[in-house]
Amino acid sequence: MFHETLALVKVSDECDGCGRCVELCPFNSISILNGKAHQTAPCALCGICEIVCPLNAIELVPLVNVKSFSSITLQRLPDGIMECVFCKIIKGELPARIVYEDEDVIAFLDINPVAPGHTLVVPKKHYKNILDAPEEVVAKVFTVAKKIAEASIKALQAKGVNVLTNAEEVAGQVVMHFHVHVIPRYDKNELKFEYPGYKYKEGEADEVAKRLRKVLNA
């Protein structure tokens, strides 16, 4: 299913062979051999096995830059494998480290964080992305994101926070369930958003602004 390993699965002697990691690994990367978990296929670095192990006996050793993991895996994940992992978390079918939950929104730690405290804020009702979600849902999600951002400053002594969302694959969306990233920042070099820049041709900026105003004022 997955042909290029992104991590090595290290299993300590504490493993009792319960098989929870085997049951929940979406890539069938782990098997039980001689009463202990072993990596028997390429690992996609999803991190689920680390979370579900009741004895904390599993550690993933990345073979790629984890900060660029999302963009790397977008092109490698089998069709449907990440289709709606968030709904499964909301239903309790997959584990997550939940930091906030109310009737409409849930927030949990990203399993592949770019910084300590990297949190995903997710509406419990499924919407593909911000373009699909009603305004009241977007407002509620960002209200909770603000709470998480404030908590990151107070609880984790973060110096700043990035709050962002991606819509559609071309923009870097991996899981097709609307979510907002809240990323605490401790050092300005932890995460870089580097863009080549775009220079408008003569008259182009005016035309772009005109077209946007026409739609917004319709």
Secondary structure by P-SEA (a helix, b strand, c coil): ccccccbbbbbccccccccccccccccccccccccccccccccccccccccccccccbbbbbccccccccccccccccccccccaaaaaaaccccccccccccccccccccccccccbbbbbbcccccccccccaaaaaaaaaaaaaaaaaaaacccccccccccccccccccccccbbbbbccccccccccccccbbbbccaaaaaaaaaaaaaaac
